[in-house]
């Protein structure tokens, strides 16, 4: 099972690390930290995580994990991220996000017509992407699962 975790500068480390800790324990799990430009990514806590693979190298993951961060605009505007997410989503078993990572799903058009959640301060922005914002900790709509805030990531993958 291929698990692609998007990494980018400014991401919230726990949004990725918490869910990955659980997902990596699945039988046959392979974790692929991906980015448009592989290399070290400084999180909002100052911790550096290594994105070892370009997004294009993991074109058909079984699970996508998009963490959040304080400023998602650069990620939402990254055409390589949006193209990869849109294409990879077509064949995933699960496409997931934690916190403001849902905004990247929205920018890629993945939330149109779906119920979704994100951090309470960004929840209203989901409407801009055609989603129905929901005040729940974890929302599953089809194969898209969104977690509300940083600590919701572990609950999300357990569900």
Beta strands, then each sheet from edge to edge (+ up, - down):
strand 1: 2-6
strand 2: 30-35
strand 3: 39-42
strand 4: 48-51
strand 5: 53-54
strand 6: 63-66
strand 7: 94-98
strand 8: 115-116
strand 9: 132-133
strand 10: 138-141
strand 11: 144-147
sheet 1: 5+ 2+ 1+ 6+ 7+ 11+ 10-
sheet 2: 3+ 4-
sheet 3: 8+ 9+
end
